[in-house]
Amino acid sequence: MVSALIFIADGTEEMEFTIAYDTLVRAGVKCTSVFVPASPTSIGSAQATVTCSRGVKIVADAALSELGSLGSIHAADLLVVPGGAKGAETISQNAIVQGLVTKHIEAGKLVGMICAGSLAAKTSGLPRQSLTSHPSVKSELEKGLSSEYDYRDDAVVVSGHLVTSRGPGTAFPFALKLVELLFGPEKKAEVQGPMVFPAGAI
């Protein structure tokens, strides 16, 4: 069964997290939300209740400390890093997350980042490539980068196995692109149809 680890921390943008999680589940992906603690020296606790950027509370499925015992730390087919300024900073600065992102890309597996979550591409040391993010972190992503860096304003940017997007308003196109890359256009259409988007919305 195709599986995904979706990171979450205090301050994560709830739309970006829940839309990715929900859409992937609709496609048949086994999703596990993984709590990333704010302290770099902590590995978090099971059943952590996360307070998202707008106050919505979500109970994570697992903590970083549990990934090994769950057998999912390297087995997942997809990693997702949502945004939200505070949450994205916590997730992108976590050394375990950085290592997972790097290993997934090296293994030819998909990694999705949206909004400020795209900072994880830089903190994980991914090669310079096309990507996008929320406009608020564009300048931070460009600091110290070579002229070969290609920042784009598209809603979703696919660069090899890295998929990036811009913010809450692009969360559905982002999630549906992940479904398409995992399963193909037919599955994307199958998932998108019952959502009943207005004409031209996606």
Contact map, one row per residue, 1 for C-alpha under 8 A:
1110000000000000000000000000110000000000000000000000000000000000000000000000000000000000000000000000000000000000000000000000000000000000000000000000000000000000000000000000000000000000000000000000000000
1111000000000000000000000001110000000000000000000000000000000000000000000001100000000000000000000000000000000000000000000000000000000000000000000000000000000000000000000000000000000000000000000000000000
1111100000000000000000000000111100000000000000000000000000000000000000000011110000000000000000000000000000000000000000000000000000000000000000000000000000000000000000000000000000000000000000000000000000
0111110000000000000000000000111100000000000000000000000000000000000000000001111100000000000000000000000000000000000000000000000000000000000000000000000000000000000000000000000000000000000000000000000000
0011111000000000000000000000001111000000000000000000000000000000000000000001011100000000000000000000000000000000000000000000000000000000000000000000000000000000000000000000000000000000000000000000000000
0001111100000000100010000000001111000000000000000000000000000000000000000000001111000000000000000000000000000000000000000000000000000000000000000000000000000000000000000000000000000000000000000000000000
0000111110000000000000000000000011110000000000000000000000000000000000000000001111000000001000000000000000000000000000000000000000000000000000000000000000000000000000000000000000000000000000000000000000
0000011111010000100000000000000011110000000000000100000000010000000000000000000011000010001000000000000000000000000000000000000000000000000000000000000000000000000000000000000000000000000000000000000000
0000001111110000000000000000000000111100000000000111000000000000000000000000000000000011011000000000000000000000000000000000000000000000000000000000000000000000000000000000000000000000000000000000000000
0000000111110000000000000000000000001100000000000111100000000000000000000000000000000110000000000000000000000000000000000000000000000000000000000000000000000000000000000000000000000000000000000000000000
0000000011111000000000000000000000000000000000000111110000000000000000000000000000011111000000000000000000000000000000000000000000000000000000000000000000000000000000000000000000000000000000000000000000
0000000111111100100000000000000000000000000000000011100000000000000000000000000001111111000000000000000000000000000000000000000000000000000000000000000000000000000000000000000000000000000000000000000000
0000000000111111100000000000000000000000000000000001110000000000000000000000000001111010000000000000000000000000000000000000000000000000000000000000000000000000000000010000000000000000000000000000000000
0000000000011111110000000000000000000000000000000001110100000000000000000000000000000000000000000000000000000000000000000000000000000000000000000000000000000000000000000000000000000000000000000000000000
0000000000001111111000000000000000000000000000000000000000000000000000000000000000000000000000000000000000000000000000000000000000000000000000000000000000000000000000010010000000000000000000000000000000
0000000000001111111100000000000000000000000000000000000000000000000000000000000001100000000000000000000000000000010000000000000000000000000000000000000000000000000000110010000000000000000000000000000000
0000010100011111111110000000000000000000000000000000000000000000000000000000000001100000000000000000000000000000000000000000000000000000000000000000000000000000000000000000000000000000000000000000000000
0000000000000111111111000000000000000000000000000000000000000000000000000000000000000000000000000000000000000000000000000000000000000000000000000000000000000000000000000000000000000000000000000000000000
0000000000000011111111100000000000000000000000000000000000000000000000000000000000000000000000000000000000000000000000000000000000000000000000000000000000000000000000000011001000000000000000000000000000
0000000000000001111111110000000000000000000000000000000000000000000000000000000000000000000000000000000000000000000000000000000000000000000000000000000000000000000000000011011000000000000000000000000000
0000010000000000111111111000001000000000000000000000000000000000000000000000000000000000000000000000000000000000000000000000000000000000000000000000000000000000000000000000000000000000000000000000000000
0000000000000000011111111100000000000000000000000000000000000000000000000000000000000000000000000000000000000000000000000000000000000000000000000000000000000000000000000000000000000000000000000000000000
0000000000000000001111111110000000000000000000000000000000000000000000000000000000000000000000000000000000000000000000000000000000000000000000000000000000000000000000000001001100100000000000100000000000
0000000000000000000111111111111000000000000000000000000000000000000000000000000000000000000000000000000000000000000000000000000000000000000000000000000000000000000000000000001101100000000000000000000000
0000000000000000000011111111111000000000000000000000000000000000000000000000000000000000000000000000000000000000000000000000000000000000000000000000000000000000000000000000000000000000000000000000000000
0000000000000000000001111111100000000000000000000000000000000000000000000000000000000000000000000000000000000000000000000000000000000000000000000000000000000000000000000000000000000000000000100000000000
0000000000000000000000111111100000000000000000000000000000000000000000000000000000000000000000000000000000000000000000000000000000000000000000000000000000000000000000000000000000100000001100100000000000
0100000000000000000000011111110000000000000000000000000000000000000000000000000000000000000000000000000000000000000000000000000000000000000000000000000000000000000000000000000000000000000000000000000000
1111000000000000000000011111111000000000000000000000000000000000000000000000000000000000000000000000000000000000000000000000000000000000000000000000000000000000000000000000000000000000000000000000000000
1111000000000000000000011001111100000000000000000000000000000000000000000000000000000000000000000000000000000000000000000000000000000000000000000000000000000000000000000000000000000000000000000000000000
0011110000000000000010011000111110000000000000000000000000000000000000000000000000000000000000000000000000000000000000000000000000000000000000000000000000000000000000000000000000000000000000000000000000
0011110000000000000000000000011111000000000000000000000000001100000000000000000000000000000000000000000000000000000000000000000000000000000000000000000000000000000000000000000000000000000000000000000000
0000111100000000000000000000001111100000000000000000000000011100000000000000000000000000000000000000000000000000000000000000000000000000000000000000000000000000000000000000000000000000000000000000000000
0000111100000000000000000000000111110000000000000000000000011111000000000000000000000000000000000000000000000000000000000000000000000000000000000000000000000000000000000000000000000000000000000000000000
0000001110000000000000000000000011111000000100010100000000011111000000000000000000000000000000000000000000000000000000000000000000000000000000000000000000000000000000000000000000000000000000000000000000
0000001110000000000000000000000001111100001100000000000000000011000000000000000000000000011001000000000000000000000000000000000000000000000000000000000000000000000000000000000000000000000000000000000000
0000000011000000000000000000000000111111011100000000000000000000000000000000000000000000010000000000000000000000000000000000000000000000000000000000000000000000000000000000000000000000000000000000000000
0000000011000000000000000000000000011111010000000000000000000000000000000000000000000000010000000000000000000000000000000000000000000000000000000000000000000000000000000000000000000000000000000000000000
0000000000000000000000000000000000001111110000000000000000000000000000000000000000000000000000000000000000000000000000000000000000000000000000000000000000000000000000000000000000000000000000000000000000
0000000000000000000000000000000000001111111000000000000000000000000000000000000000000000000011100000000000000000000000000000000000000000000000000000000000000000000000000000000000000000000000000000000000
0000000000000000000000000000000000000011111000000000000000000000000000000000000000000000000000000000000000000000000000000000000000000000000000000000000000000000000000000000000000000000000000000000000000
0000000000000000000000000000000000001111111100000000000000000000000000000000000000000000000000000000000000000000000000000000000000000000000000000000000000000000000000000000000000000000000000000000000000
0000000000000000000000000000000000011001111110000000000000000011100000000000000000000000000000000000000000000000000000000000000000000000000000000000000000000000000000000000000000000000000000000000000000
0000000000000000000000000000000000111000011111010000000000000011100000000000000000000000000000000000000000000000000000000000000000000000000000000000000000000000000000000000000000000000000000000000000000
0000000000000000000000000000000000000000001111110000000000000110100000000000000000000000000000000000000000000000000000000000000000000000000000000000000000000000000000000000000000000000000000000000000000
0000000000000000000000000000000000000000000111110000000000011110010000000000000000000000000000000000000000000000000000000000000000000000000000000000000000000000000000000000000000000000000000000000000000
0000000000000000000000000000000000000000000011111000000000111110000000000000000000000000000000000000000000000000000000000000000000000000000000000000000000000000000000000000000000000000000000000000000000
0000000000000000000000000000000000100000000111111100000000110110000000000000000000000000000000000000000000000000000000000000000000000000000000000000000000000000000000000000000000000000000000000000000000
0000000000000000000000000000000000000000000000111110000011110000000000000000000000000000000000000000000000000000000000000000000000000000000000000000000000000000000000000000000000000000000000000000000000
0000000111100000000000000000000000100000000000011111000011110000000000000000000000000000000000000000000000000000000000000000000000000000000000000000000000000000000000000000000000000000000000000000000000
0000000011110000000000000000000000000000000000001111111111000000000000000000000000000000000000000000000000000000000000000000000000000000000000000000000000000000000000000000000000000000000000000000000000
0000000011111100000000000000000000000000000000000111111111000000000000000000000000000010000000000000000000000000000000000000000000000000000000000000000000000000000000000000000000000000000000000000000000
0000000001111100000000000000000000000000000000000011111100000000000000000000000000010110000000000000000000000000000000000000000000000000000000000000000000000000000000000000000000000000000000000000000000
0000000000101100000000000000000000000000000000000011111100000000000000000000000000000000000000000000000000000000000000000000000000000000000000000000000000000000000000000000000000000000000000000000000000
0000000000000000000000000000000000000000000000000011111110000000000000000000000000000000000000000000000000000000000000000000000000000000000000000000000000000000000000000000000000000000000000000000000000
0000000000000100000000000000000000000000000000000011111111000000000000000000000000000000000000000000000000000000000000000000000000000000000000000000000000000000000000000000000000000000000000000000000000
0000000000000000000000000000000000000000000000001111001111100000000000000000000000000000000000000000000000000000000000000000000000000000000000000000000000000000000000000000000000000000000000000000000000
0000000000000000000000000000000000000000000000001111000111110000000000000000000000000000000000000000000000000000000000000000000000000000000000000000000000000000000000000000000000000000000000000000000000
0000000000000000000000000000000000000000000000111100000011111000000000000000000000000000000000000000000000000000000000000000000000000000000000000000000000000000000000000000000000000000000000000000000000
0000000100000000000000000000000011100000000001111100000001111110000000000000000000000000000000000000000000000000000000000000000000000000000000000000000000000000000000000000000000000000000000000000000000
0000000000000000000000000000000111100000000001100000000000111110000000000000000000000000000000000000000000000000000000000000000000000000000000000000000000000000000000000000000000000000000000000000000000
0000000000000000000000000000000111100000000011110000000000011111011000000000000000000000000000000000000000000000000000000000000000000000000000000000000000000000000000000000000000000000000000000000000000
0000000000000000000000000000000001110000001111110000000000011111111000000000000000000000000000000000000000000000000000000000000000000000000000000000000000000000000000000000000000000000000000000000000000
0000000000000000000000000000000001110000001100000000000000000111111000000000000000000000000000000000000000000000000000000000000000000000000000000000000000000000000000000000000000000000000000000000000000
0000000000000000000000000000000000000000001110000000000000000011111100000000000000000000000000000000000000000000000000000000000000000000000000000000000000000000000000000000000000000000000000000000000000
0000000000000000000000000000000000000000000001000000000000000111111111000000000000000000000000000000000000000000000000000000000000000000000000000000000000000000000000000000000000000000000000000000000000
0000000000000000000000000000000000000000000000000000000000000111111111111000000000000000000000000000000000000000000000000000000000000000000000000000000000000000000000000000000000000000000000000000000000
0000000000000000000000000000000000000000000000000000000000000000111111111000000000000000000000000000000000000000000000000000000000000000000000000000000000000000000000000000000000000000000000000000000000
0000000000000000000000000000000000000000000000000000000000000000011111110000000000000000000000000000000000000000000000000000000000000000000000000000000000000000000000000000000000000000000000000000000000
0000000000000000000000000000000000000000000000000000000000000000011111111000000000000000000000000000000000000000000000000000000000000000000000000000000000000000000000000000000000000000000000000000000000
0000000000000000000000000000000000000000000000000000000000000000001111111110000000000000000000000000000000000000000000000000000000000000000000000000000000000000000000000000000000000000000000000000000000
0000000000000000000000000000000000000000000000000000000000000000001111111111000000000000000000000000000000000000000000000000000000000000000000000000000000000000000000000000000000000000000000000000000000
0000000000000000000000000000000000000000000000000000000000000000001101111111000000000000000000000001000000000000000000000000000000000000000000000000000000000000000000000000000000000000000000000000000000
0000000000000000000000000000000000000000000000000000000000000000000000111111000000000000000000000001000100000000000000000000000000000000000000000000000000000000000000000000000000000000000000000000000000
0010000000000000000000000000000000000000000000000000000000000000000000111111100000000000000000000000000000000000000000000000000000000000000000000000000000000000000000000000000000000000000000000000000000
0111100000000000000000000000000000000000000000000000000000000000000000011111111000000000000000000000000000000000000000000000000000000000000000000000000000000000000000000000000000000000000000000000000000
0111000000000000000000000000000000000000000000000000000000000000000000000011111000000000000000000000000000001100000000000000000000000000000000000000000000000000000000000000000000000000000000000000000000
0011100000000000000000000000000000000000000000000000000000000000000000000001111100000000000000000000000100001111000000000000000000000000000000000000000000000000000000000000000000000000000000000000000000
0001111000000000000000000000000000000000000000000000000000000000000000000001111110000000000000000000100100000111000000000000000000000000000000000000000000000000000000000000000000000000000000000000000000
0001111000000000000000000000000000000000000000000000000000000000000000000000011111000000000000000000000000000011100000000000000000000000000000000000000000000000000000000000000000000000000000000000000000
0000011100000000000000000000000000000000000000000000000000000000000000000000001111100001001000000000000000000011110011010000000000000000000000000000000000000000000000000000000000000000000000000000000000
0000011100011001100000000000000000000000000000000000000000000000000000000000000111110011000000000000000000000000111110000000000000000000000000000000000000000000000000000000000000000000000000000000000000
0000000000011001100000000000000000000000000000000000000000000000000000000000000011111011000000000000000000000000111111000000000000000000000000000000000000000000000000100000000000000000000000000000000000
0000000000111000000000000000000000000000000000000000100000000000000000000000000001111111000000000000000000000000001110000000000000000000000000000000000000000000000000000000000000000000000000000000000000
0000000000111000000000000000000000000000000000000000000000000000000000000000000000111111100000000000000000000000000100000000000000000000000000000000000000000000000000000000000000000000000000000000000000
0000000001110000000000000000000000000000000000000000100000000000000000000000000000011111110000000000000000000000000000000000000000000000000000000000000000000000000000000000000000000000000000000000000000
0000000111111000000000000000000000000000000000000001100000000000000000000000000001111111111000000000000000000000000000000000000000000000000000000000000000000000000000000000000000000000000000000000000000
0000000010110000000000000000000000000000000000000000000000000000000000000000000011111111111100000000000000000000000110110000000000000000000000000000000000000000000000000000000000000000000000000000000000
0000000000000000000000000000000000000000000000000000000000000000000000000000000000001111111110000000000000000000000110100000000000000000000000000000000000000000000000000000000000000000000000000000000000
0000000010000000000000000000000000011100000000000000000000000000000000000000000000000111111111000000000000000000000000000000000000000000000000000000000000000000000000000000000000000000000000000000000000
0000001110000000000000000000000000010000000000000000000000000000000000000000000010000011111111001000000000000000000010010000000000000000000000000000000000000000000000000000000000000000000000000000000000
0000000000000000000000000000000000000000000000000000000000000000000000000000000000000001111111001100000000000000000010110011000000000000000000000000000000000000000000000000000000000000000000000000000000
0000000000000000000000000000000000000001000000000000000000000000000000000000000000000000111111101100000000000000000000010010000000000000000000000000000000000000000000000000000000000000000000000000000000
0000000000000000000000000000000000010001000000000000000000000000000000000000000000000000011111111100000000000000000000000000000000000000000000000000000000000000000000000000000000000000000000000000000000
0000000000000000000000000000000000000001000000000000000000000000000000000000000000000000000011111110000000000000000000000000000000000000000000000000000000000000000000000000000000000000000000000000000000
0000000000000000000000000000000000000000000000000000000000000000000000000000000000000000000001111111000000000000000000000000000000000000000000000000000000000000000000000000000000000000000000000000000000
0000000000000000000000000000000000000000000000000000000000000000000000000000000000000000001111111111100000000000000000000000000000000000000000000000000000000000000000000000000000000000000000000000000000
0000000000000000000000000000000000000000000000000000000000000000000000000000000000000000000111111111110000000000000000010011000000000000000000000000000000000000000000000000000000000000000000000000000000
0000000000000000000000000000000000000000000000000000000000000000000000000000000000000000000000111111111000000000000000000001000000000000000000000000000000000000000000000000000000000000000000000000000000
0000000000000000000000000000000000000000000000000000000000000000000000001100000000000000000000011111111100000000000000000000000000000000000000000000000000000000000000000000000000000000000000000000000000
0000000000000000000000000000000000000000000000000000000000000000000000000000001000000000000000001111111110000010000000001001000000000000000000000000000000000000000000000000000000000000000000000000000000
0000000000000000000000000000000000000000000000000000000000000000000000000000000000000000000000000111111111000000000000000001110000000000000000000000000000000000000000000000000000000000000000000000000000
0000000000000000000000000000000000000000000000000000000000000000000000000000000000000000000000000011111111100000000000000000000000000000000000000000000000000000000000000000000000000000000000000000000000
0000000000000000000000000000000000000000000000000000000000000000000000000100011000000000000000000001111111111110000000000000000000000000000000000000000000000000000000000000000000000000000000000000000000
0000000000000000000000000000000000000000000000000000000000000000000000000000000000000000000000000000111111111110000000000000000000000000000000000000000000000000110000000000000000000000000000000000000000
0000000000000000000000000000000000000000000000000000000000000000000000000000000000000000000000000000011111111000000000000000000000000000000000000000000000000000000000000000000000000000000000000000000000
0000000000000000000000000000000000000000000000000000000000000000000000000000000000000000000000000000001111111000000000000000000000000000000000000000000000000000000000000000000000000000000000000000000000
0000000000000000000000000000000000000000000000000000000000000000000000000000000000000000000000000000000111111100000000000000000000000000000000000000000000000000100000000000000000000000000000000000000000
0000000000000000000000000000000000000000000000000000000000000000000000000000110000000000000000000000000111111110000000000000000000000000000000000000000000000000100000000000000000000000000000000000000000
0000000000000000000000000000000000000000000000000000000000000000000000000000111000000000000000000000000110011111000000000000000000000000000000000000000000000000111000000000000000000000000000000000000000
0000000000000000000000000000000000000000000000000000000000000000000000000000011110000000000000000000100110001111100000000000000000000000000000000000000000000000111000000000000000000000000000000000000000
0000000000000000000000000000000000000000000000000000000000000000000000000000011110000000000000000000000000000111110000000000000000000000000000000000000000000000011100000000000001000000000000000000000000
0000000000000000000000000000000000000000000000000000000000000000000000000000000111100000000000000000000000000011111011010000000000000000000000000000000000000000011110000000000000000000000000000000000000
0000000000000001000000000000000000000000000000000000000000000000000000000000000011100000000000000000000000000001111111000000000000001100000000000000000000000000000111100010010000000000000000000000000000
0000000000000000000000000000000000000000000000000000000000000000000000000000000001110000000000000000000000000000111111000000000000011100000000000000000000000000000111110000000000000000000000000000000000
0000000000000000000000000000000000000000000000000000000000000000000000000000000001111001100000000000000000000000011111100000000000001101100000000000000000000000000001100000000000000000000000000000000000
0000000000000000000000000000000000000000000000000000000000000000000000000000000011110001101100000000000000000000111111110000000000001000000000000000000000000000000000000000000000000000000000000000000000
0000000000000000000000000000000000000000000000000000000000000000000000000000000010100000000000000000000000000000111111111100000000111000000000000000000000000000000110000000000000000000000000000000000000
0000000000000000000000000000000000000000000000000000000000000000000000000000000000000001100100000000000000000000000111111110000000000000100010000000000000000000000000000000000000000000000000000000000000
0000000000000000000000000000000000000000000000000000000000000000000000000000000010000001001110000100000000000000100011111111000000000000000000000000000000000000000000000000000000000000000000000000000000
0000000000000000000000000000000000000000000000000000000000000000000000000000000000000000000000000000100000000000000001111111110000000000000000000000000000000000000000000000000000000000000000000000000000
0000000000000000000000000000000000000000000000000000000000000000000000000000000000000000000000000000000000000000000001111111110000000000000010000000000000000000000000000000000000000000000000000000000000
0000000000000000000000000000000000000000000000000000000000000000000000000000000000000000000110000100000000000000000000111111110000000000000000000000000000000000000000000000000000000000000000000000000000
0000000000000000000000000000000000000000000000000000000000000000000000000000000000000000000100000110110000000000000000011111110000000000000000000000000000000000000000000000000000000000000000000000000000
0000000000000000000000000000000000000000000000000000000000000000000000000000000000000000000000000000010000000000000000001111111000000000000000000000000000000000000000000000000000000000000000000000000000
0000000000000000000000000000000000000000000000000000000000000000000000000000000000000000000000000000010000000000000000001111111100000000000000000000000000000000000000000000000000000000000000000000000000
0000000000000000000000000000000000000000000000000000000000000000000000000000000000000000000000000000000000000000000000000000111110000000000000000000000000000000000000000000000000000000000000000000000000
0000000000000000000000000000000000000000000000000000000000000000000000000000000000000000000000000000000000000000000000000000011111000000000000001101110000000000000000000000000000000000000000000000000000
0000000000000000000000000000000000000000000000000000000000000000000000000000000000000000000000000000000000000000000000000000001111100000000000000001110000000010000000000000000000000000000000000000000000
0000000000000000000000000000000000000000000000000000000000000000000000000000000000000000000000000000000000000000000000000000000111110000000000000000111100001110000000000000000000000000000000000000000000
0000000000000000000000000000000000000000000000000000000000000000000000000000000000000000000000000000000000000000000001000000000011111000000000000000011100001110001110000000000000000000000000000000000000
0000000000000000000000000000000000000000000000000000000000000000000000000000000000000000000000000000000000000000001001000000000001111100010000000000001111111000000111000000000000000000000000000000000000
0000000000000000000000000000000000000000000000000000000000000000000000000000000000000000000000000000000000000000011111000000000000111110110000000000000010000000000111100000000000000000000000000000000000
0000000000000000000000000000000000000000000000000000000000000000000000000000000000000000000000000000000000000000011100000000000000011111110000000000000000000000000011100000000000000000000000000000000000
0000000000000000000000000000000000000000000000000000000000000000000000000000000000000000000000000000000000000000000000000000000000001111110000000000000000000000000001000000000000000000000000000000000000
0000000000000000000000000000000000000000000000000000000000000000000000000000000000000000000000000000000000000000000100000000000000000111111000000000000000000000000000000000000000000000000000000000000000
0000000000000000000000000000000000000000000000000000000000000000000000000000000000000000000000000000000000000000000100100000000000001111111110000000000000000000000000000000000000000000000000000000000000
0000000000000000000000000000000000000000000000000000000000000000000000000000000000000000000000000000000000000000000000000000000000011111111111000000001000000000000000000000000000000000000000000000000000
0000000000000000000000000000000000000000000000000000000000000000000000000000000000000000000000000000000000000000000000000000000000000001111111100000000000000000000000000000000000000000000000000000000000
0000000000000000000000000000000000000000000000000000000000000000000000000000000000000000000000000000000000000000000000000000000000000000111111100000000000000000000000000000000000000000000000000000000000
0000000000000000000000000000000000000000000000000000000000000000000000000000000000000000000000000000000000000000000000100100000000000000111111101000000000000000000000000000000000000000000000000000000000
0000000000000000000000000000000000000000000000000000000000000000000000000000000000000000000000000000000000000000000000000000000000000000011111111000100000000000000000000000000000000000000000000000000000
0000000000000000000000000000000000000000000000000000000000000000000000000000000000000000000000000000000000000000000000000000000000000000001111111000000000000000000000000000000000000000000000000000000000
0000000000000000000000000000000000000000000000000000000000000000000000000000000000000000000000000000000000000000000000000000000000000000000001111100000000000000000000000000000000000000000000000000000000
0000000000000000000000000000000000000000000000000000000000000000000000000000000000000000000000000000000000000000000000000000000100000000000011111111100000000000000000000000000000000000000000000000000000
0000000000000000000000000000000000000000000000000000000000000000000000000000000000000000000000000000000000000000000000000000000100000000000000011111100000000000000000000000000000000000000000000000000000
0000000000000000000000000000000000000000000000000000000000000000000000000000000000000000000000000000000000000000000000000000000000000000000000001111110000000000000000000000000000000000000000000000000000
0000000000000000000000000000000000000000000000000000000000000000000000000000000000000000000000000000000000000000000000000000000110000000000000001111110000000000000000000000000000000000000000000000000000
0000000000000000000000000000000000000000000000000000000000000000000000000000000000000000000000000000000000000000000000000000000111000000000001001111111000000000000000000000000000000000000000000000000000
0000000000000000000000000000000000000000000000000000000000000000000000000000000000000000000000000000000000000000000000000000000111100000000000000011111100000000000000000000000000000000000000000000000000
0000000000000000000000000000000000000000000000000000000000000000000000000000000000000000000000000000000000000000000000000000000001110000010000000000111110000000000000000000000000000000000000000000000000
0000000000000000000000000000000000000000000000000000000000000000000000000000000000000000000000000000000000000000000000000000000001110000000000000000011111001000000000000000000000000000000000000000000000
0000000000000000000000000000000000000000000000000000000000000000000000000000000000000000000000000000000000000000000000000000000000011000000000000000001111100000000001000000000000000000000000000000000000
0000000000000000000000000000000000000000000000000000000000000000000000000000000000000000000000000000000000000000000000000000000000010000000000000000000111111000000011000000000000000000000000000000000000
0000000000000000000000000000000000000000000000000000000000000000000000000000000000000000000000000000000000000000000000000000000000010000000000000000000011111000000011000100110000000000000000000000000000
0000000000000000000000000000000000000000000000000000000000000000000000000000000000000000000000000000000000000000000000000000000000010000000000000000000001111100001111000100110010000000000000000000000000
0000000000000000000000000000000000000000000000000000000000000000000000000000000000000000000000000000000000000000000000000000000001110000000000000000000101111110001110000000000000000000000000000000000000
0000000000000000000000000000000000000000000000000000000000000000000000000000000000000000000000000000000000000000000000000000000001100000000000000000000000011111111100000000000000000000000000000000000000
0000000000000000000000000000000000000000000000000000000000000000000000000000000000000000000000000000000000000000000000000000000011100000000000000000000000001111111000000000000000000000000000000000000000
0000000000000000000000000000000000000000000000000000000000000000000000000000000000000000000000000000000000000000000000000000000000000000000000000000000000000111111000000000000000000000000000000000000000
0000000000000000000000000000000000000000000000000000000000000000000000000000000000000000000000000000000010011110000000000000000000000000000000000000000000000111111000000000000000000000000000000000000000
0000000000000000000000000000000000000000000000000000000000000000000000000000000000000000000000000000000010000111100000000000000000000000000000000000000000000111111100000000000000000000000000000000000000
0000000000000000000000000000000000000000000000000000000000000000000000000000000000000000000000000000000000000111100000000000000000100000000000000000000000011111111110000000010001000000000000000000000000
0000000000000000000000000000000000000000000000000000000000000000000000000000000000000000000000000000000000000001111001000000000000111000000000000000000000011100011111000000010000000000000000000000000000
0000000000000000000000000000000000000000000000000000000000000000000000000000000000000000000000000000000000000000111001000000000000111100000000000000000001111000001111100110010000000000000000000000000000
0000000000000000000000000000000000000000000000000000000000000000000000000000000000000000000000000000000000000000011100000000000000011110000000000000000011110000000111111110000000000000000000000000000000
0000000000000001000000000000000000000000000000000000000000000000000000000000000000100000000000000000000000000000011100000000000000001100000000000000000000000000000011111110000000000000000000000000000000
0000000000001011000000000000000000000000000000000000000000000000000000000000000000000000000000000000000000000000001000000000000000000000000000000000000000000000000001111110000000000000000000000000000000
0000000000000000000000000000000000000000000000000000000000000000000000000000000000000000000000000000000000000000000000000000000000000000000000000000000000000000000001111111000000000000000000000000000000
0000000000000000000000000000000000000000000000000000000000000000000000000000000000000000000000000000000000000000000000000000000000000000000000000000000000110000000011111111110000000000000000000000000000
0000000000000011001100000000000000000000000000000000000000000000000000000000000000000000000000000000000000000000010000000000000000000000000000000000000000000000000011111111111000000000000000000000000000
0000000000000000001100100000000000000000000000000000000000000000000000000000000000000000000000000000000000000000000000000000000000000000000000000000000000000000000000001111111100000000000000000000000001
0000000000000000000000000000000000000000000000000000000000000000000000000000000000000000000000000000000000000000000000000000000000000000000000000000000000110000000000000111111110000000000000000000000001
0000000000000000000100000000000000000000000000000000000000000000000000000000000000000000000000000000000000000000010000000000000000000000000000000000000000110000001110000111111111000000000000000000000000
0000000000000000001100110000000000000000000000000000000000000000000000000000000000000000000000000000000000000000000000000000000000000000000000000000000000000000000000000011111111100000000000000000000000
0000000000000000000000110000000000000000000000000000000000000000000000000000000000000000000000000000000000000000000000000000000000000000000000000000000000000000000000000001111111110000000100010000000000
0000000000000000000000000000000000000000000000000000000000000000000000000000000000000000000000000000000000000000000000000000000000000000000000000000000000010000000000000000111111111000000100000000000000
0000000000000000000000010000000000000000000000000000000000000000000000000000000000000000000000000000000000000001000000000000000000000000000000000000000000000000001000000000011111111100000000000000000000
0000000000000000000000110010000000000000000000000000000000000000000000000000000000000000000000000000000000000000000000000000000000000000000000000000000000000000000000000000001111111111001100000000000000
0000000000000000000000000000000000000000000000000000000000000000000000000000000000000000000000000000000000000000000000000000000000000000000000000000000000000000000000000000000111111111111100000000000000
0000000000000000000000000000000000000000000000000000000000000000000000000000000000000000000000000000000000000000000000000000000000000000000000000000000000000000000000000000000011111111100000000000000000
0000000000000000000000000000000000000000000000000000000000000000000000000000000000000000000000000000000000000000000000000000000000000000000000000000000000000000000000000000000001111111000000000000000000
0000000000000000000000000000000000000000000000000000000000000000000000000000000000000000000000000000000000000000000000000000000000000000000000000000000000000000000000000000000000111111111100000000000000
0000000000000000000000000000000000000000000000000000000000000000000000000000000000000000000000000000000000000000000000000000000000000000000000000000000000000000000000000000000000111111111100000000000000
0000000000000000000000000000000000000000000000000000000000000000000000000000000000000000000000000000000000000000000000000000000000000000000000000000000000000000000000000000000000011011111110000000000000
0000000000000000000000000000000000000000000000000000000000000000000000000000000000000000000000000000000000000000000000000000000000000000000000000000000000000000000000000000000000010011111111000000000000
0000000000000000000000000010000000000000000000000000000000000000000000000000000000000000000000000000000000000000000000000000000000000000000000000000000000000000000000000000000000110011111111100000000000
0000000000000000000000000010000000000000000000000000000000000000000000000000000000000000000000000000000000000000000000000000000000000000000000000000000000000000000000000000000110110011111111110000000000
0000000000000000000000000000000000000000000000000000000000000000000000000000000000000000000000000000000000000000000000000000000000000000000000000000000000000000000000000000000000000000111111111000000000
0000000000000000000000000000000000000000000000000000000000000000000000000000000000000000000000000000000000000000000000000000000000000000000000000000000000000000000000000000000000000000011111111100000000
0000000000000000000000100110000000000000000000000000000000000000000000000000000000000000000000000000000000000000000000000000000000000000000000000000000000000000000000000000000000000000001111111110000000
0000000000000000000000000000000000000000000000000000000000000000000000000000000000000000000000000000000000000000000000000000000000000000000000000000000000000000000000000000000100000000000111111111100000
0000000000000000000000000000000000000000000000000000000000000000000000000000000000000000000000000000000000000000000000000000000000000000000000000000000000000000000000000000000000000000000011111111100000
0000000000000000000000000000000000000000000000000000000000000000000000000000000000000000000000000000000000000000000000000000000000000000000000000000000000000000000000000000000000000000000001111111000000
0000000000000000000000000000000000000000000000000000000000000000000000000000000000000000000000000000000000000000000000000000000000000000000000000000000000000000000000000000000000000000000000111111100000
0000000000000000000000000000000000000000000000000000000000000000000000000000000000000000000000000000000000000000000000000000000000000000000000000000000000000000000000000000000000000000000000011111110000
0000000000000000000000000000000000000000000000000000000000000000000000000000000000000000000000000000000000000000000000000000000000000000000000000000000000000000000000000000000000000000000000011011111011
0000000000000000000000000000000000000000000000000000000000000000000000000000000000000000000000000000000000000000000000000000000000000000000000000000000000000000000000000000000000000000000000000001111110
0000000000000000000000000000000000000000000000000000000000000000000000000000000000000000000000000000000000000000000000000000000000000000000000000000000000000000000000000000000000000000000000000000111111
0000000000000000000000000000000000000000000000000000000000000000000000000000000000000000000000000000000000000000000000000000000000000000000000000000000000000000000000000000000000000000000000000000011111
0000000000000000000000000000000000000000000000000000000000000000000000000000000000000000000000000000000000000000000000000000000000000000000000000000000000000000000000000000000000000000000000000000111111
0000000000000000000000000000000000000000000000000000000000000000000000000000000000000000000000000000000000000000000000000000000000000000000000000000000000000000000000000001100000000000000000000000101111
